[in-house]
Structure formats: structure tokens, C-alpha cells
């Protein structure tokens, strides 16, 4: 294993989480990180496929770049 190899590509959910976490932090400043993570999971699960697609496309591109 090469020490300076790039980290694994991010998943679509993680890309989504990066965008939404800041919004949820502002909306619910009193919530703990665990609670924010739970909300992110629920939002992702309930998100329609067409709204997930941009994140999935970014994940595919990042995965291809990683390989």
C-alpha cells in the first residue's frame, strides 16, 4: 500500500451530507452531531431518485478518478 495514495472516493450520501450538514446545523443549532447524522440519513432515504442523481453522478466521477 502506498502511503501517499489518495483516499477512497466519497459516496453519494457523503457528498449529500457535506452540502446539507451546514444547513441543518443552522436550522437546529441545539442538536448534537449524532442527531444531525440521523436527520441526514432520513433526508437521504426520503429523497426522490431524481434529486439523488447529481450526488450519485459526482460519486461515480470521483470513483472513476480514484481508479
CHARMM-style PDB file with segment names, atoms N, HN, CA, C and O in Angstrom:
ATOM      1  N   UNK     1       0.847  -1.177   0.000  1.00  0.00      PROA
ATOM      2  CA  UNK     1       0.000   0.000   0.000  1.00  0.00      PROA
ATOM      3  C   UNK     1       0.897   1.247   0.000  1.00  0.00      PROA
ATOM      4  O   UNK     1       1.848   1.342   0.776  1.00  0.00      PROA
ATOM      5  N   UNK     2       0.591   2.151  -0.843  1.00  0.00      PROA
ATOM      6  HN  UNK     2      -0.182   2.074  -1.473  1.00  0.00      PROA
ATOM      7  CA  UNK     2       1.374   3.374  -0.968  1.00  0.00      PROA
ATOM      8  C   UNK     2       0.881   4.388   0.070  1.00  0.00      PROA
ATOM      9  O   UNK     2      -0.320   4.629   0.192  1.00  0.00      PROA
ATOM     10  N   UNK     3       1.810   4.970   0.805  1.00  0.00      PROA
ATOM     11  HN  UNK     3       2.786   4.774   0.706  1.00  0.00      PROA
ATOM     12  CA  UNK     3       1.450   5.879   1.892  1.00  0.00      PROA
ATOM     13  C   UNK     3       0.775   7.151   1.397  1.00  0.00      PROA
ATOM     14  O   UNK     3      -0.079   7.707   2.089  1.00  0.00      PROA
ATOM     15  N   UNK     4       1.148   7.621   0.203  1.00  0.00      PROA
ATOM     16  HN  UNK     4       1.841   7.170  -0.359  1.00  0.00      PROA
ATOM     17  CA  UNK     4       0.571   8.873  -0.282  1.00  0.00      PROA
ATOM     18  C   UNK     4      -0.553   8.658  -1.293  1.00  0.00      PROA
ATOM     19  O   UNK     4      -0.894   9.563  -2.054  1.00  0.00      PROA
ATOM     20  N   UNK     5      -1.123   7.459  -1.295  1.00  0.00      PROA
ATOM     21  HN  UNK     5      -0.846   6.723  -0.677  1.00  0.00      PROA
ATOM     22  CA  UNK     5      -2.238   7.161  -2.201  1.00  0.00      PROA
ATOM     23  C   UNK     5      -3.458   7.985  -1.785  1.00  0.00      PROA
ATOM     24  O   UNK     5      -3.632   8.279  -0.602  1.00  0.00      PROA
ATOM     25  N   UNK     6      -4.299   8.358  -2.744  1.00  0.00      PROA
ATOM     26  HN  UNK     6      -4.158   8.120  -3.705  1.00  0.00      PROA
ATOM     27  CA  UNK     6      -5.494   9.140  -2.393  1.00  0.00      PROA
ATOM     28  C   UNK     6      -6.475   8.308  -1.576  1.00  0.00      PROA
ATOM     29  O   UNK     6      -6.517   7.082  -1.683  1.00  0.00      PROA
ATOM     30  N   UNK     7      -7.251   8.994  -0.768  1.00  0.00      PROA
ATOM     31  HN  UNK     7      -7.217   9.989  -0.681  1.00  0.00      PROA
ATOM     32  CA  UNK     7      -8.294   8.318  -0.005  1.00  0.00      PROA
ATOM     33  C   UNK     7      -9.355   7.816  -0.966  1.00  0.00      PROA
ATOM     34  O   UNK     7      -9.461   8.284  -2.099  1.00  0.00      PROA
ATOM     35  N   UNK     8     -10.129   6.866  -0.500  1.00  0.00      PROA
ATOM     36  HN  UNK     8     -10.043   6.485   0.421  1.00  0.00      PROA
ATOM     37  CA  UNK     8     -11.204   6.323  -1.316  1.00  0.00      PROA
ATOM     38  C   UNK     8     -12.198   7.419  -1.680  1.00  0.00      PROA
ATOM     39  O   UNK     8     -12.403   8.366  -0.920  1.00  0.00      PROA
ATOM     40  N   UNK     9     -12.803   7.280  -2.839  1.00  0.00      PROA
ATOM     41  HN  UNK     9     -12.636   6.511  -3.456  1.00  0.00      PROA
ATOM     42  CA  UNK     9     -13.774   8.277  -3.304  1.00  0.00      PROA
ATOM     43  C   UNK     9     -14.986   8.320  -2.363  1.00  0.00      PROA
ATOM     44  O   UNK     9     -15.376   7.305  -1.786  1.00  0.00      PROA
ATOM     45  N   UNK    10     -15.563   9.494  -2.222  1.00  0.00      PROA
ATOM     46  HN  UNK    10     -15.246  10.319  -2.691  1.00  0.00      PROA
ATOM     47  CA  UNK    10     -16.720   9.666  -1.352  1.00  0.00      PROA
ATOM     48  C   UNK    10     -17.973   9.098  -2.008  1.00  0.00      PROA
ATOM     49  O   UNK    10     -18.121   9.122  -3.230  1.00  0.00      PROA
ATOM     50  N   UNK    11     -18.855   8.596  -1.181  1.00  0.00      PROA
ATOM     51  HN  UNK    11     -18.735   8.578  -0.188  1.00  0.00      PROA
ATOM     52  CA  UNK    11     -20.128   8.068  -1.668  1.00  0.00      PROA
ATOM     53  C   UNK    11     -21.097   9.219  -1.942  1.00  0.00      PROA
ATOM     54  O   UNK    11     -20.866  10.357  -1.534  1.00  0.00      PROA
ATOM     55  N   UNK    12     -22.168   8.899  -2.631  1.00  0.00      PROA
ATOM     56  HN  UNK    12     -22.356   7.974  -2.962  1.00  0.00      PROA
ATOM     57  CA  UNK    12     -23.189   9.904  -2.925  1.00  0.00      PROA
ATOM     58  C   UNK    12     -23.770  10.469  -1.627  1.00  0.00      PROA
ATOM     59  O   UNK    12     -24.018  11.670  -1.520  1.00  0.00      PROA
ATOM     60  N   UNK    13     -23.984   9.596  -0.649  1.00  0.00      PROA
ATOM     61  HN  UNK    13     -23.783   8.620  -0.736  1.00  0.00      PROA
ATOM     62  CA  UNK    13     -24.532  10.055   0.631  1.00  0.00      PROA
ATOM     63  C   UNK    13     -23.581  11.034   1.316  1.00  0.00      PROA
ATOM     64  O   UNK    13     -24.027  12.040   1.868  1.00  0.00      PROA
ATOM     65  N   UNK    14     -22.281  10.753   1.288  1.00  0.00      PROA
ATOM     66  HN  UNK    14     -21.919   9.936   0.840  1.00  0.00      PROA
ATOM     67  CA  UNK    14     -21.331  11.662   1.924  1.00  0.00      PROA
ATOM     68  C   UNK    14     -21.269  13.007   1.211  1.00  0.00      PROA
ATOM     69  O   UNK    14     -21.130  14.046   1.856  1.00  0.00      PROA
ATOM     70  N   UNK    15     -21.369  12.995  -0.100  1.00  0.00      PROA
ATOM     71  HN  UNK    15     -21.481  12.151  -0.624  1.00  0.00      PROA
ATOM     72  CA  UNK    15     -21.408  14.251  -0.851  1.00  0.00      PROA
ATOM     73  C   UNK    15     -22.652  15.063  -0.472  1.00  0.00      PROA
ATOM     74  O   UNK    15     -22.580  16.275  -0.271  1.00  0.00      PROA
ATOM     75  N   UNK    16     -23.785  14.374  -0.380  1.00  0.00      PROA
ATOM     76  HN  UNK    16     -23.843  13.389  -0.543  1.00  0.00      PROA
ATOM     77  CA  UNK    16     -25.040  14.996   0.044  1.00  0.00      PROA
ATOM     78  C   UNK    16     -24.888  15.565   1.464  1.00  0.00      PROA
ATOM     79  O   UNK    16     -25.321  16.683   1.743  1.00  0.00      PROA
ATOM     80  N   UNK    17     -24.273  14.787   2.346  1.00  0.00      PROA
ATOM     81  HN  UNK    17     -23.921  13.879   2.119  1.00  0.00      PROA
ATOM     82  CA  UNK    17     -24.105  15.195   3.736  1.00  0.00      PROA
ATOM     83  C   UNK    17     -23.258  16.446   3.859  1.00  0.00      PROA
ATOM     84  O   UNK    17     -23.546  17.308   4.689  1.00  0.00      PROA
ATOM     85  N   UNK    18     -22.225  16.559   3.052  1.00  0.00      PROA
ATOM     86  HN  UNK    18     -21.991  15.858   2.378  1.00  0.00      PROA
ATOM     87  CA  UNK    18     -21.377  17.753   3.087  1.00  0.00      PROA
ATOM     88  C   UNK    18     -22.187  19.009   2.814  1.00  0.00      PROA
ATOM     89  O   UNK    18     -21.985  20.039   3.458  1.00  0.00      PROA
ATOM     90  N   UNK    19     -23.094  18.924   1.869  1.00  0.00      PROA
ATOM     91  HN  UNK    19     -23.258  18.087   1.346  1.00  0.00      PROA
ATOM     92  CA  UNK    19     -23.901  20.077   1.487  1.00  0.00      PROA
ATOM     93  C   UNK    19     -24.957  20.385   2.556  1.00  0.00      PROA
ATOM     94  O   UNK    19     -25.134  21.540   2.945  1.00  0.00      PROA
ATOM     95  N   UNK    20     -25.640  19.369   3.015  1.00  0.00      PROA
ATOM     96  HN  UNK    20     -25.496  18.431   2.698  1.00  0.00      PROA
ATOM     97  CA  UNK    20     -26.789  19.567   3.901  1.00  0.00      PROA
ATOM     98  C   UNK    20     -26.438  19.757   5.372  1.00  0.00      PROA
ATOM     99  O   UNK    20     -27.210  20.367   6.113  1.00  0.00      PROA
ATOM    100  N   UNK    21     -25.282  19.245   5.812  1.00  0.00      PROA
ATOM    101  HN  UNK    21     -24.655  18.750   5.211  1.00  0.00      PROA
ATOM    102  CA  UNK    21     -24.938  19.323   7.235  1.00  0.00      PROA
ATOM    103  C   UNK    21     -24.910  20.774   7.726  1.00  0.00      PROA
ATOM    104  O   UNK    21     -25.428  21.074   8.802  1.00  0.00      PROA
ATOM    105  N   UNK    22     -24.319  21.658   6.955  1.00  0.00      PROA
ATOM    106  HN  UNK    22     -23.898  21.414   6.081  1.00  0.00      PROA
ATOM    107  CA  UNK    22     -24.241  23.069   7.358  1.00  0.00      PROA
ATOM    108  C   UNK    22     -25.641  23.673   7.481  1.00  0.00      PROA
ATOM    109  O   UNK    22     -25.917  24.434   8.408  1.00  0.00      PROA
ATOM    110  N   UNK    23     -26.513  23.328   6.545  1.00  0.00      PROA
ATOM    111  HN  UNK    23     -26.289  22.709   5.792  1.00  0.00      PROA
ATOM    112  CA  UNK    23     -27.894  23.841   6.599  1.00  0.00      PROA
ATOM    113  C   UNK    23     -28.595  23.361   7.872  1.00  0.00      PROA
ATOM    114  O   UNK    23     -29.260  24.136   8.559  1.00  0.00      PROA
ATOM    115  N   UNK    24     -28.433  22.068   8.172  1.00  0.00      PROA
ATOM    116  HN  UNK    24     -27.893  21.438   7.614  1.00  0.00      PROA
ATOM    117  CA  UNK    24     -29.096  21.510   9.350  1.00  0.00      PROA
ATOM    118  C   UNK    24     -28.507  22.089  10.633  1.00  0.00      PROA
ATOM    119  O   UNK    24     -29.233  22.304  11.604  1.00  0.00      PROA
ATOM    120  N   UNK    25     -27.202  22.343  10.649  1.00  0.00      PROA
ATOM    121  HN  UNK    25     -26.611  22.168   9.861  1.00  0.00      PROA
ATOM    122  CA  UNK    25     -26.545  22.968  11.805  1.00  0.00      PROA
ATOM    123  C   UNK    25     -27.167  24.326  12.102  1.00  0.00      PROA
ATOM    124  O   UNK    25     -27.420  24.656  13.261  1.00  0.00      PROA
ATOM    125  N   UNK    26     -27.414  25.116  11.056  1.00  0.00      PROA
ATOM    126  HN  UNK    26     -27.208  24.848  10.115  1.00  0.00      PROA
ATOM    127  CA  UNK    26     -28.013  26.435  11.252  1.00  0.00      PROA
ATOM    128  C   UNK    26     -29.468  26.324  11.679  1.00  0.00      PROA
ATOM    129  O   UNK    26     -29.946  27.089  12.516  1.00  0.00      PROA
ATOM    130  N   UNK    27     -30.157  25.364  11.094  1.00  0.00      PROA
ATOM    131  HN  UNK    27     -29.768  24.742  10.414  1.00  0.00      PROA
ATOM    132  CA  UNK    27     -31.581  25.195  11.384  1.00  0.00      PROA
ATOM    133  C   UNK    27     -31.813  24.630  12.788  1.00  0.00      PROA
ATOM    134  O   UNK    27     -32.784  24.989  13.454  1.00  0.00      PROA
ATOM    135  N   UNK    28     -30.913  23.743  13.232  1.00  0.00      PROA
ATOM    136  HN  UNK    28     -30.125  23.452  12.690  1.00  0.00      PROA
ATOM    137  CA  UNK    28     -31.052  23.085  14.538  1.00  0.00      PROA
ATOM    138  C   UNK    28     -29.746  23.193  15.333  1.00  0.00      PROA
ATOM    139  O   UNK    28     -29.068  22.184  15.529  1.00  0.00      PROA
ATOM    140  N   UNK    29     -29.382  24.386  15.792  1.00  0.00      PROA
ATOM    141  HN  UNK    29     -29.932  25.205  15.633  1.00  0.00      PROA
ATOM    142  CA  UNK    29     -28.091  24.554  16.488  1.00  0.00      PROA
ATOM    143  C   UNK    29     -27.996  23.770  17.799  1.00  0.00      PROA
ATOM    144  O   UNK    29     -26.893  23.488  18.268  1.00  0.00      PROA
ATOM    145  N   UNK    30     -29.119  23.422  18.385  1.00  0.00      PROA
ATOM    146  HN  UNK    30     -30.015  23.651  18.005  1.00  0.00      PROA
ATOM    147  CA  UNK    30     -29.110  22.717  19.663  1.00  0.00      PROA
ATOM    148  C   UNK    30     -28.878  21.216  19.513  1.00  0.00      PROA
ATOM    149  O   UNK    30     -28.589  20.538  20.499  1.00  0.00      PROA
ATOM    150  N   UNK    31     -29.000  20.689  18.301  1.00  0.00      PROA
ATOM    151  HN  UNK    31     -29.234  21.239  17.500  1.00  0.00      PROA
ATOM    152  CA  UNK    31     -28.861  19.242  18.096  1.00  0.00      PROA
ATOM    153  C   UNK    31     -27.402  18.818  18.112  1.00  0.00      PROA
ATOM    154  O   UNK    31     -26.513  19.565  17.703  1.00  0.00      PROA
ATOM    155  N   UNK    32     -27.175  17.594  18.595  1.00  0.00      PROA
ATOM    156  HN  UNK    32     -27.897  16.987  18.927  1.00  0.00      PROA
ATOM    157  CA  UNK    32     -25.840  17.013  18.636  1.00  0.00      PROA
ATOM    158  C   UNK    32     -25.505  16.427  17.264  1.00  0.00      PROA
ATOM    159  O   UNK    32     -26.386  16.245  16.423  1.00  0.00      PROA
ATOM    160  N   UNK    33     -24.217  16.134  17.051  1.00  0.00      PROA
ATOM    161  HN  UNK    33     -23.501  16.282  17.734  1.00  0.00      PROA
ATOM    162  CA  UNK    33     -23.786  15.574  15.776  1.00  0.00      PROA
ATOM    163  C   UNK    33     -24.513  14.273  15.433  1.00  0.00      PROA
ATOM    164  O   UNK    33     -24.861  14.037  14.277  1.00  0.00      PROA
ATOM    165  N   UNK    34     -24.737  13.445  16.430  1.00  0.00      PROA
ATOM    166  HN  UNK    34     -24.454  13.637  17.370  1.00  0.00      PROA
ATOM    167  CA  UNK    34     -25.436  12.174  16.206  1.00  0.00      PROA
ATOM    168  C   UNK    34     -26.847  12.441  15.680  1.00  0.00      PROA
ATOM    169  O   UNK    34     -27.313  11.761  14.766  1.00  0.00      PROA
ATOM    170  N   UNK    35     -27.512  13.418  16.253  1.00  0.00      PROA
ATOM    171  HN  UNK    35     -27.134  13.970  16.995  1.00  0.00      PROA
ATOM    172  CA  UNK    35     -28.871  13.744  15.826  1.00  0.00      PROA
ATOM    173  C   UNK    35     -28.875  14.332  14.418  1.00  0.00      PROA
ATOM    174  O   UNK    35     -29.773  14.040  13.629  1.00  0.00      PROA
ATOM    175  N   UNK    36     -27.887  15.154  14.099  1.00  0.00      PROA
ATOM    176  HN  UNK    36     -27.157  15.392  14.741  1.00  0.00      PROA
ATOM    177  CA  UNK    36     -27.771  15.714  12.754  1.00  0.00      PROA
ATOM    178  C   UNK    36     -27.537  14.585  11.753  1.00  0.00      PROA
ATOM    179  O   UNK    36     -28.116  14.584  10.666  1.00  0.00      PROA
ATOM    180  N   UNK    37     -26.694  13.629  12.119  1.00  0.00      PROA
ATOM    181  HN  UNK    37     -26.225  13.630  13.002  1.00  0.00      PROA
ATOM    182  CA  UNK    37     -26.417  12.491  11.240  1.00  0.00      PROA
ATOM    183  C   UNK    37     -27.676  11.668  10.998  1.00  0.00      PROA
ATOM    184  O   UNK    37     -27.915  11.206   9.883  1.00  0.00      PROA
ATOM    185  N   UNK    38     -28.469  11.487  12.029  1.00  0.00      PROA
ATOM    186  HN  UNK    38     -28.274  11.862  12.935  1.00  0.00      PROA
ATOM    187  CA  UNK    38     -29.732  10.763  11.873  1.00  0.00      PROA
ATOM    188  C   UNK    38     -30.667  11.500  10.916  1.00  0.00      PROA
ATOM    189  O   UNK    38     -31.301  10.882  10.061  1.00  0.00      PROA
ATOM    190  N   UNK    39     -30.749  12.811  11.062  1.00  0.00      PROA
ATOM    191  HN  UNK    39     -30.234  13.314  11.757  1.00  0.00      PROA
ATOM    192  CA  UNK    39     -31.578  13.615  10.160  1.00  0.00      PROA
ATOM    193  C   UNK    39     -31.084  13.490   8.719  1.00  0.00      PROA
ATOM    194  O   UNK    39     -31.882  13.357   7.791  1.00  0.00      PROA
ATOM    195  N   UNK    40     -29.768  13.532   8.542  1.00  0.00      PROA
ATOM    196  HN  UNK    40     -29.120  13.639   9.296  1.00  0.00      PROA
ATOM    197  CA  UNK    40     -29.203  13.390   7.197  1.00  0.00      PROA
ATOM    198  C   UNK    40     -29.586  12.050   6.584  1.00  0.00      PROA
ATOM    199  O   UNK    40     -29.942  11.977   5.408  1.00  0.00      PROA
ATOM    200  N   UNK    41     -29.511  10.999   7.379  1.00  0.00      PROA
ATOM    201  HN  UNK    41     -29.222  11.058   8.335  1.00  0.00      PROA
ATOM    202  CA  UNK    41     -29.894   9.671   6.901  1.00  0.00      PROA
ATOM    203  C   UNK    41     -31.357   9.620   6.484  1.00  0.00      PROA
ATOM    204  O   UNK    41     -31.693   9.038   5.452  1.00  0.00      PROA
ATOM    205  N   UNK    42     -32.216  10.220   7.273  1.00  0.00      PROA
ATOM    206  HN  UNK    42     -31.943  10.692   8.111  1.00  0.00      PROA
ATOM    207  CA  UNK    42     -33.645  10.244   6.954  1.00  0.00      PROA
ATOM    208  C   UNK    42     -33.909  11.057   5.686  1.00  0.00      PROA
ATOM    209  O   UNK    42     -34.689  10.651   4.825  1.00  0.00      PROA
ATOM    210  N   UNK    43     -33.242  12.216   5.586  1.00  0.00      PROA
ATOM    211  HN  UNK    43     -32.608  12.546   6.286  1.00  0.00      PROA
ATOM    212  CA  UNK    43     -33.427  13.050   4.394  1.00  0.00      PROA
ATOM    213  C   UNK    43     -32.976  12.314   3.141  1.00  0.00      PROA
ATOM    214  O   UNK    43     -33.653  12.358   2.113  1.00  0.00      PROA
ATOM    215  N   UNK    44     -31.830  11.636   3.222  1.00  0.00      PROA
ATOM    216  HN  UNK    44     -31.280  11.601   4.057  1.00  0.00      PROA
ATOM    217  CA  UNK    44     -31.306  10.898   2.067  1.00  0.00      PROA
ATOM    218  C   UNK    44     -32.252   9.763   1.690  1.00  0.00      PROA
ATOM    219  O   UNK    44     -32.547   9.557   0.513  1.00  0.00      PROA
ATOM    220  N   UNK    45     -32.722   9.035   2.686  1.00  0.00      PROA
ATOM    221  HN  UNK    45     -32.483   9.202   3.643  1.00  0.00      PROA
ATOM    222  CA  UNK    45     -33.621   7.904   2.436  1.00  0.00      PROA
ATOM    223  C   UNK    45     -34.906   8.369   1.742  1.00  0.00      PROA
ATOM    224  O   UNK    45     -35.415   7.691   0.850  1.00  0.00      PROA
ATOM    225  N   UNK    46     -35.418   9.514   2.151  1.00  0.00      PROA
ATOM    226  HN  UNK    46     -35.004  10.066   2.876  1.00  0.00      PROA
ATOM    227  CA  UNK    46     -36.685  10.010   1.617  1.00  0.00      PROA
ATOM    228  C   UNK    46     -36.530  10.847   0.345  1.00  0.00      PROA
ATOM    229  O   UNK    46     -37.527  11.229  -0.269  1.00  0.00      PROA
ATOM    230  N   UNK    47     -35.294  11.132  -0.051  1.00  0.00      PROA
ATOM    231  HN  UNK    47     -34.485  10.822   0.447  1.00  0.00      PROA
ATOM    232  CA  UNK    47     -35.048  11.958  -1.230  1.00  0.00      PROA
ATOM    233  C   UNK    47     -35.421  11.194  -2.502  1.00  0.00      PROA
ATOM    234  O   UNK    47     -35.005  10.047  -2.667  1.00  0.00      PROA
ATOM    235  N   UNK    48     -36.190  11.799  -3.397  1.00  0.00      PROA
ATOM    236  HN  UNK    48     -36.528  12.730  -3.264  1.00  0.00      PROA
ATOM    237  CA  UNK    48     -36.541  11.126  -4.656  1.00  0.00      PROA
ATOM    238  C   UNK    48     -35.288  10.832  -5.493  1.00  0.00      PROA
ATOM    239  O   UNK    48     -34.288  11.544  -5.404  1.00  0.00      PROA
ATOM    240  N   UNK    49     -35.361   9.792  -6.291  1.00  0.00      PROA
ATOM    241  HN  UNK    49     -36.173   9.214  -6.363  1.00  0.00      PROA
ATOM    242  CA  UNK    49     -34.217   9.345  -7.098  1.00  0.00      PROA
ATOM    243  C   UNK    49     -33.666  10.459  -7.988  1.00  0.00      PROA
ATOM    244  O   UNK    49     -32.451  10.575  -8.151  1.00  0.00      PROA
ATOM    245  N   UNK    50     -34.542  11.271  -8.559  1.00  0.00      PROA
ATOM    246  HN  UNK    50     -35.529  11.177  -8.427  1.00  0.00      PROA
ATOM    247  CA  UNK    50     -34.059  12.327  -9.457  1.00  0.00      PROA
ATOM    248  C   UNK    50     -33.267  13.399  -8.706  1.00  0.00      PROA
ATOM    249  O   UNK    50     -32.412  14.060  -9.296  1.00  0.00      PROA
ATOM    250  N   UNK    51     -33.543  13.578  -7.412  1.00  0.00      PROA
ATOM    251  HN  UNK    51     -34.238  13.041  -6.933  1.00  0.00      PROA
ATOM    252  CA  UNK    51     -32.773  14.542  -6.622  1.00  0.00      PROA
ATOM    253  C   UNK    51     -31.473  13.926  -6.100  1.00  0.00      PROA
ATOM    254  O   UNK    51     -30.531  14.649  -5.777  1.00  0.00      PROA
ATOM    255  N   UNK    52     -31.420  12.595  -6.017  1.00  0.00      PROA
ATOM    256  HN  UNK    52     -32.186  12.007  -6.280  1.00  0.00      PROA
ATOM    257  CA  UNK    52     -30.191  11.905  -5.621  1.00  0.00      PROA
ATOM    258  C   UNK    52     -29.198  11.833  -6.775  1.00  0.00      PROA
ATOM    259  O   UNK    52     -27.991  11.748  -6.548  1.00  0.00      PROA
ATOM    260  N   UNK    53     -29.686  11.865  -7.987  1.00  0.00      PROA
ATOM    261  HN  UNK    53     -30.667  11.933  -8.171  1.00  0.00      PROA
ATOM    262  CA  UNK    53     -28.858  11.640  -9.166  1.00  0.00      PROA
ATOM    263  C   UNK    53     -27.624  12.539  -9.254  1.00  0.00      PROA
ATOM    264  O   UNK    53     -26.547  12.026  -9.559  1.00  0.00      PROA
ATOM    265  N   UNK    54     -27.714  13.864  -9.002  1.00  0.00      PROA
ATOM    266  HN  UNK    54     -28.589  14.281  -8.755  1.00  0.00      PROA
ATOM    267  CA  UNK    54     -26.493  14.689  -9.089  1.00  0.00      PROA
ATOM    268  C   UNK    54     -25.394  14.205  -8.138  1.00  0.00      PROA
ATOM    269  O   UNK    54     -24.215  14.211  -8.494  1.00  0.00      PROA
ATOM    270  N   UNK    55     -25.778  13.791  -6.945  1.00  0.00      PROA
ATOM    271  HN  UNK    55     -26.736  13.786  -6.656  1.00  0.00      PROA
ATOM    272  CA  UNK    55     -24.803  13.290  -5.974  1.00  0.00      PROA
ATOM    273  C   UNK    55     -24.235  11.941  -6.429  1.00  0.00      PROA
ATOM    274  O   UNK    55     -23.044  11.672  -6.266  1.00  0.00      PROA
ATOM    275  N   UNK    56     -25.092  11.107  -6.994  1.00  0.00      PROA
ATOM    276  HN  UNK    56     -26.059  11.325  -7.126  1.00  0.00      PROA
ATOM    277  CA  UNK    56     -24.631   9.815  -7.480  1.00  0.00      PROA
ATOM    278  C   UNK    56     -23.687   9.986  -8.666  1.00  0.00      PROA
ATOM    279  O   UNK    56     -22.715   9.243  -8.803  1.00  0.00      PROA
ATOM    280  N   UNK    57     -23.971  10.959  -9.516  1.00  0.00      PROA
ATOM    281  HN  UNK    57     -24.760  11.563  -9.405  1.00  0.00      PROA
ATOM    282  CA  UNK    57     -23.095  11.236 -10.650  1.00  0.00      PROA
ATOM    283  C   UNK    57     -21.727  11.730 -10.163  1.00  0.00      PROA
ATOM    284  O   UNK    57     -20.693  11.303 -10.676  1.00  0.00      PROA
ATOM    285  N   UNK    58     -21.724  12.616  -9.188  1.00  0.00      PROA
ATOM    286  HN  UNK    58     -22.564  12.964  -8.771  1.00  0.00      PROA
ATOM    287  CA  UNK    58     -20.462  13.101  -8.617  1.00  0.00      PROA
ATOM    288  C   UNK    58     -19.672  11.942  -8.014  1.00  0.00      PROA
ATOM    289  O   UNK    58     -18.450  11.884  -8.152  1.00  0.00      PROA
ATOM    290  N   UNK    59     -20.368  11.019  -7.346  1.00  0.00      PROA
ATOM    291  HN  UNK    59     -21.361  11.066  -7.234  1.00  0.00      PROA
ATOM    292  CA  UNK    59     -19.707   9.865  -6.734  1.00  0.00      PROA
ATOM    293  C   UNK    59     -19.110   8.954  -7.810  1.00  0.00      PROA
ATOM    294  O   UNK    59     -18.001   8.444  -7.649  1.00  0.00      PROA
ATOM    295  N   UNK    60     -19.845   8.752  -8.904  1.00  0.00      PROA
ATOM    296  HN  UNK    60     -20.745   9.166  -9.034  1.00  0.00      PROA
ATOM    297  CA  UNK    60     -19.310   7.924  -9.999  1.00  0.00      PROA
ATOM    298  C   UNK    60     -18.062   8.560 -10.596  1.00  0.00      PROA
ATOM    299  O   UNK    60     -17.080   7.871 -10.873  1.00  0.00      PROA
ATOM    300  N   UNK    61     -18.101   9.867 -10.791  1.00  0.00      PROA
ATOM    301  HN  UNK    61     -18.898  10.427 -10.566  1.00  0.00      PROA
ATOM    302  CA  UNK    61     -16.940  10.580 -11.350  1.00  0.00      PROA
ATOM    303  C   UNK    61     -15.750  10.502 -10.387  1.00  0.00      PROA
ATOM    304  O   UNK    61     -14.614  10.284 -10.809  1.00  0.00      PROA
ATOM    305  N   UNK    62     -16.017  10.680  -9.114  1.00  0.00      PROA
ATOM    306  HN  UNK    62     -16.939  10.857  -8.771  1.00  0.00      PROA
ATOM    307  CA  UNK    62     -14.933  10.602  -8.127  1.00  0.00      PROA
ATOM    308  C   UNK    62     -14.359   9.176  -8.072  1.00  0.00      PROA
ATOM    309  O   UNK    62     -13.152   8.986  -7.924  1.00  0.00      PROA
ATOM    310  N   UNK    63     -15.235   8.195  -8.191  1.00  0.00      PROA
ATOM    311  HN  UNK    63     -16.216   8.349  -8.311  1.00  0.00      PROA
ATOM    312  CA  UNK    63     -14.778   6.807  -8.194  1.00  0.00      PROA
ATOM    313  C   UNK    63     -13.925   6.485  -9.392  1.00  0.00      PROA
ATOM    314  O   UNK    63     -12.927   5.774  -9.274  1.00  0.00      PROA
ATOM    315  N   UNK    64     -14.305   7.001 -10.546  1.00  0.00      PROA
ATOM    316  HN  UNK    64     -15.115   7.578 -10.641  1.00  0.00      PROA
ATOM    317  CA  UNK    64     -13.534   6.777 -11.761  1.00  0.00      PROA
ATOM    318  C   UNK    64     -12.170   7.460 -11.653  1.00  0.00      PROA
ATOM    319  O   UNK    64     -11.156   6.908 -12.082  1.00  0.00      PROA
ATOM    320  N   UNK    65     -12.153   8.647 -11.086  1.00  0.00      PROA
ATOM    321  HN  UNK    65     -12.976   9.095 -10.738  1.00  0.00      PROA
ATOM    322  CA  UNK    65     -10.905   9.373 -10.910  1.00  0.00      PROA
ATOM    323  C   UNK    65      -9.997   8.642  -9.929  1.00  0.00      PROA
ATOM    324  O   UNK    65      -8.780   8.602 -10.111  1.00  0.00      PROA
ATOM    325  N   UNK    66     -10.589   8.069  -8.897  1.00  0.00      PROA
ATOM    326  HN  UNK    66     -11.577   8.102  -8.749  1.00  0.00      PROA
ATOM    327  CA  UNK    66      -9.836   7.337  -7.895  1.00  0.00      PROA
ATOM    328  C   UNK    66      -9.135   6.125  -8.506  1.00  0.00      PROA
ATOM    329  O   UNK    66      -7.973   5.842  -8.215  1.00  0.00      PROA
ATOM    330  N   UNK    67      -9.876   5.419  -9.361  1.00  0.00      PROA
ATOM    331  HN  UNK    67     -10.820   5.649  -9.597  1.00  0.00      PROA
ATOM    332  CA  UNK    67      -9.305   4.212 -10.004  1.00  0.00      PROA
ATOM    333  C   UNK    67      -8.224   4.606 -10.958  1.00  0.00      PROA
ATOM    334  OT1 UNK    67      -7.621   3.745 -11.597  1.00  0.00      PROA
TER     335      UNK     67
END
